[in-house]
Amino acid sequence: QKEVEQNSGPLSVPEGAIASLNCTYSDRGSQSFFWYRQYSGKSPELIMFIYSNGDKEDGRFTAQLNKASQYVSLLIRDSQPSDSATYLCAVGPDTGFQKLVFGTGTRLLVSP
Amino acid sequence: DAGVIQSPRHEVTEMGQEVTLRCKPISGHDYLFWYRQTMMRGLELLIYFNNNVPIDDSGMPEDRFSAKMPNASFSTLKIQPSEPRDSAVYFCASSPFGRGNQPQHFGDGTRLSIL
Protein backbone atom coordinates (compact mmCIF):
# COMPACT_ATOMS: atom_id res chain seq x y z
CA GLN A 1 0.00 0.00 0.00
CA LYS A 2 1.59 3.23 -1.14
CA GLU A 3 1.26 5.85 1.57
CA VAL A 4 1.66 9.56 1.99
CA GLU A 5 1.92 10.78 5.57
CA GLN A 6 1.26 14.24 6.94
CA ASN A 7 0.87 15.55 10.45
CA SER A 8 -2.78 16.52 10.78
CA GLY A 9 -1.98 19.53 12.96
CA PRO A 10 -3.17 22.09 13.56
CA LEU A 11 0.10 23.88 12.98
CA SER A 12 -0.19 27.30 14.56
CA VAL A 13 2.12 30.14 13.54
CA PRO A 14 1.94 33.90 14.13
CA GLU A 15 1.43 36.26 11.24
CA GLY A 16 4.70 37.03 9.48
CA ALA A 17 6.42 33.81 10.54
CA ILE A 18 7.57 30.94 8.35
CA ALA A 19 5.24 27.95 8.25
CA SER A 20 6.85 24.60 7.50
CA LEU A 21 4.66 21.74 6.32
CA ASN A 22 6.10 18.27 5.90
CA CYS A 23 5.14 15.15 3.99
CA THR A 24 6.74 11.71 3.79
CA TYR A 25 5.98 9.02 1.25
CA SER A 26 6.59 5.30 1.11
CA ASP A 27 7.09 4.62 -2.63
CA ARG A 28 10.75 5.20 -3.44
CA GLY A 29 9.91 5.27 -7.14
CA SER A 30 7.75 8.39 -6.82
CA GLN A 31 8.60 11.06 -9.35
CA SER A 32 6.15 13.93 -8.97
CA PHE A 33 5.03 15.87 -5.94
CA PHE A 34 2.24 18.37 -5.51
CA TRP A 35 0.99 20.70 -2.82
CA TYR A 36 -2.65 21.69 -2.72
CA ARG A 37 -4.37 24.21 -0.45
CA GLN A 38 -7.93 23.55 0.62
CA TYR A 39 -10.03 26.10 2.43
CA SER A 40 -12.88 24.78 4.53
CA GLY A 41 -15.81 23.84 2.30
CA LYS A 42 -13.84 24.46 -0.88
CA SER A 43 -12.00 22.33 -3.41
CA PRO A 44 -8.26 21.63 -3.44
CA GLU A 45 -6.29 24.33 -5.21
CA LEU A 46 -2.85 23.64 -6.68
CA ILE A 47 -0.09 25.64 -4.96
CA MET A 48 3.11 24.12 -6.29
CA PHE A 49 4.59 21.04 -7.87
CA ILE A 50 8.14 19.74 -7.92
CA TYR A 51 9.83 16.92 -9.78
CA SER A 52 13.54 17.28 -8.97
CA ASN A 53 15.53 17.19 -5.76
CA GLY A 54 16.16 20.55 -4.21
CA ASP A 55 14.14 23.71 -3.78
CA LYS A 56 11.58 25.37 -5.99
CA GLU A 57 10.39 28.85 -5.15
CA ASP A 58 7.23 30.67 -6.20
CA GLY A 59 6.54 33.91 -4.42
CA ARG A 60 6.16 33.26 -0.70
CA PHE A 61 6.09 29.48 -1.26
CA THR A 62 9.06 27.13 -1.45
CA ALA A 63 8.77 23.42 -2.10
CA GLN A 64 11.68 21.25 -0.98
CA LEU A 65 12.21 17.69 -2.18
CA ASN A 66 14.59 15.08 -0.82
CA LYS A 67 14.08 11.79 -2.64
CA ALA A 68 16.78 9.96 -0.69
CA SER A 69 14.93 10.67 2.55
CA GLN A 70 11.54 10.42 0.89
CA TYR A 71 10.14 13.67 2.11
CA VAL A 72 8.79 16.81 0.57
CA SER A 73 8.07 20.03 2.40
CA LEU A 74 6.33 23.32 1.79
CA LEU A 75 7.59 26.54 3.35
CA ILE A 76 5.35 29.58 3.50
CA ARG A 77 7.24 32.78 4.24
CA ASP A 78 5.59 35.84 5.78
CA SER A 79 2.52 33.79 6.69
CA GLN A 80 -0.80 35.60 6.49
CA PRO A 81 -4.13 34.80 8.17
CA SER A 82 -5.44 34.11 4.65
CA ASP A 83 -3.00 31.19 4.47
CA SER A 84 -5.02 29.40 7.13
CA ALA A 85 -6.23 26.26 5.39
CA THR A 86 -5.54 22.57 5.06
CA TYR A 87 -2.53 21.71 2.91
CA LEU A 88 -2.60 18.43 1.02
CA CYS A 89 0.50 16.67 -0.21
CA ALA A 90 0.07 14.47 -3.31
CA VAL A 91 2.61 12.06 -4.76
CA GLY A 92 2.77 10.55 -8.22
CA PRO A 93 3.84 6.89 -8.15
CA ASP A 94 5.96 6.87 -11.27
CA THR A 95 6.75 8.71 -14.47
CA GLY A 96 4.03 8.21 -17.04
CA PHE A 97 1.28 7.38 -14.56
CA GLN A 98 -1.40 9.88 -13.69
CA LYS A 99 -2.67 8.39 -10.45
CA LEU A 100 -1.81 10.51 -7.41
CA VAL A 101 -1.84 9.43 -3.78
CA PHE A 102 -2.97 12.17 -1.40
CA GLY A 103 -2.05 12.64 2.22
CA THR A 104 -4.78 13.50 4.70
CA GLY A 105 -3.54 17.07 5.00
CA THR A 106 -2.10 19.42 7.59
CA ARG A 107 -4.28 22.16 8.99
CA LEU A 108 -2.45 25.48 9.23
CA LEU A 109 -3.64 28.30 11.47
CA VAL A 110 -2.02 31.72 11.11
CA SER A 111 -2.92 34.07 13.92
CA PRO A 112 -2.90 37.87 13.48
CA ASP B 1 -10.63 30.07 -19.04
CA ALA B 2 -13.36 27.91 -17.56
CA GLY B 3 -12.23 25.44 -14.95
CA VAL B 4 -13.66 22.03 -14.18
CA ILE B 5 -17.42 22.34 -13.86
CA GLN B 6 -19.43 20.04 -11.63
CA SER B 7 -23.14 19.75 -11.03
CA PRO B 8 -25.08 19.75 -8.89
CA ARG B 9 -23.24 21.61 -6.11
CA HIS B 10 -25.41 20.02 -3.47
CA GLU B 11 -27.59 16.93 -3.52
CA VAL B 12 -29.79 15.65 -0.76
CA THR B 13 -31.73 12.49 -1.37
CA GLU B 14 -33.15 9.50 0.42
CA MET B 15 -31.52 6.15 0.75
CA GLY B 16 -32.18 3.87 -2.18
CA GLN B 17 -32.49 6.64 -4.74
CA GLU B 18 -30.26 6.92 -7.78
CA VAL B 19 -27.77 9.76 -7.75
CA THR B 20 -26.00 11.13 -10.80
CA LEU B 21 -23.10 13.55 -10.53
CA ARG B 22 -21.83 15.39 -13.58
CA CYS B 23 -18.51 16.82 -14.65
CA LYS B 24 -17.17 18.89 -17.52
CA PRO B 25 -13.35 18.83 -17.62
CA ILE B 26 -11.13 21.65 -18.79
CA SER B 27 -11.07 21.73 -22.57
CA GLY B 28 -8.03 19.94 -23.97
CA HIS B 29 -7.34 17.91 -20.85
CA ASP B 30 -6.85 14.23 -21.54
CA TYR B 31 -7.31 12.88 -18.03
CA LEU B 32 -10.39 13.00 -15.82
CA PHE B 33 -10.52 11.87 -12.22
CA TRP B 34 -13.32 11.26 -9.74
CA TYR B 35 -12.49 11.61 -6.04
CA ARG B 36 -14.46 11.28 -2.84
CA GLN B 37 -13.55 13.20 0.31
CA THR B 38 -14.66 12.46 3.85
CA MET B 39 -13.34 13.49 7.23
CA MET B 40 -12.48 9.91 8.09
CA ARG B 41 -10.78 8.79 4.87
CA GLY B 42 -9.58 12.02 3.31
CA LEU B 43 -9.40 12.32 -0.46
CA GLU B 44 -9.81 9.00 -2.25
CA LEU B 45 -9.47 8.35 -5.96
CA LEU B 46 -12.45 6.43 -7.27
CA ILE B 47 -11.71 6.14 -10.98
CA TYR B 48 -9.84 7.92 -13.73
CA PHE B 49 -10.15 8.15 -17.50
CA ASN B 50 -7.63 8.79 -20.24
CA ASN B 51 -9.09 9.99 -23.53
CA ASN B 52 -12.56 8.89 -22.40
CA VAL B 53 -11.41 5.36 -21.56
CA PRO B 54 -11.54 4.15 -17.93
CA ILE B 55 -8.01 3.25 -16.88
CA ASP B 56 -8.25 2.40 -13.21
CA ASP B 57 -11.48 1.86 -11.29
CA SER B 58 -9.94 0.03 -8.35
CA GLY B 59 -11.09 2.78 -6.01
CA MET B 60 -14.76 2.36 -6.81
CA PRO B 61 -16.15 1.08 -3.53
CA GLU B 62 -18.70 -1.40 -4.88
CA ASP B 63 -20.93 -2.25 -7.78
CA ARG B 64 -23.40 0.43 -6.77
CA PHE B 65 -20.96 2.95 -8.21
CA SER B 66 -20.45 3.41 -11.92
CA ALA B 67 -18.80 6.08 -14.05
CA LYS B 68 -18.91 6.92 -17.72
CA MET B 69 -17.24 9.35 -20.06
CA PRO B 70 -19.15 9.35 -23.34
CA ASN B 71 -17.08 12.17 -24.82
CA ALA B 72 -14.14 14.42 -24.03
CA SER B 73 -16.28 17.10 -22.40
CA PHE B 74 -18.59 15.14 -20.12
CA SER B 75 -18.47 12.49 -17.43
CA THR B 76 -20.95 11.08 -14.94
CA LEU B 77 -20.63 9.26 -11.66
CA LYS B 78 -23.71 7.29 -10.70
CA ILE B 79 -24.67 5.67 -7.43
CA GLN B 80 -27.55 3.23 -7.49
CA PRO B 81 -28.93 2.51 -4.96
CA SER B 82 -27.53 5.18 -2.69
CA GLU B 83 -26.79 4.56 1.00
CA PRO B 84 -26.15 6.96 3.92
CA ARG B 85 -22.46 5.94 3.99
CA ASP B 86 -22.09 7.40 0.50
CA SER B 87 -22.52 10.87 1.99
CA ALA B 88 -19.36 12.82 1.12
CA VAL B 89 -18.01 15.53 -1.13
CA TYR B 90 -17.31 14.23 -4.62
CA PHE B 91 -14.72 16.03 -6.69
CA CYS B 92 -13.95 15.80 -10.35
CA ALA B 93 -10.50 16.83 -11.56
CA SER B 94 -8.76 16.96 -14.92
CA SER B 95 -5.20 17.21 -16.13
CA PRO B 96 -3.45 17.57 -19.46
CA PHE B 97 -1.29 14.98 -21.12
CA GLY B 98 2.38 15.42 -20.44
CA ARG B 99 5.61 13.67 -19.59
CA GLY B 100 4.97 12.26 -16.16
CA ASN B 101 2.29 13.40 -13.80
CA GLN B 102 0.78 16.75 -14.60
CA PRO B 103 -1.05 18.96 -12.07
CA GLN B 104 -4.68 18.10 -11.57
CA HIS B 105 -7.26 20.86 -11.44
CA PHE B 106 -10.32 20.31 -9.29
CA GLY B 107 -13.92 21.33 -9.72
CA ASP B 108 -15.90 22.86 -6.87
CA GLY B 109 -17.30 19.48 -5.87
CA THR B 110 -20.72 18.04 -5.18
CA ARG B 111 -21.74 17.77 -1.54
CA LEU B 112 -23.88 14.65 -1.34
CA SER B 113 -26.10 13.81 1.61
CA ILE B 114 -28.00 10.54 1.69
CA LEU B 115 -30.71 10.47 4.33
Interface residues (C-beta under 8 A of the other chain):
Chain A: Q31 S32 F34 Y36 K42 S43 P44 E45 L46 F49 Y51 L88 A90 G92 T95 G96 F97 Q98 K99 L100 F102 G103 T104 G105
Chain B: Y31 F33 G42 L43 L45 Y48 N50 I55 D56 F91 S95 R99 G100 N101 Q102 P103 Q104 H105 F106 G107 D108 G109
